[in-house]
């Protein structure tokens, strides 16, 4: 297990850090983070608007 971790830290981590530090990747990440509260509130409103309960059945 420790060998796999050191392999990942040695070869994969530097590439992942370079990709994560690019401007366009950062802007997509920040945009998703900024829109997250609106998506959560909207999803709650949709759940309440279309409740998964059959209406009018007896």
N, C-alpha and C positions, 0 to 999 in steps of 0.2 A: 504494500500500500504506500509506503514511504517512497519507494522507487518511482511509482507512477506520479506522485505529487511533485517530486523533484524534476521529473521529465517535463511535466506540464509547466512548472515554474520556469524552467530553463528555455523551452522552445515556444510554447504557446503564449505565455504571459506577455513577452515583449511585443509580439505582433498584435495581440488584443489591445494593449495599451496604446499602440500607435493608431489603430483603427478608432478606438474610443475617443481619442483626442482630436479627431478631425472636425473642422467647423461644421460641416453639413450634418454629421452624426450628432454633434452636440445640439444643433438647432432642432433636429427632429425630437431628441430626448426632451429638451426644454419645452417644446410645443405640446408634447403629450402630457408632460407633468402639469403644465398650466391648464390644459383642458380637462384634466381628470375630475375636478369637482363638478364641472358642468355635466359631464357624462354620468357621474353618479347620481346627481339630482334628477337629471332627465330620466334615467332608468327607473328611479323610484316612482316618478310621476307616471311612467308607462305601466308599471306594475299595478298601481292604484287605479289607473284608467281602465285597464283591461284585466280585471281580477280573474284568476283561473278558477272561478266558481261558476257552475252552471246556473244561469238565471232562469227563474220561472219553472223549474222542474219540481214536481211533487212526488 
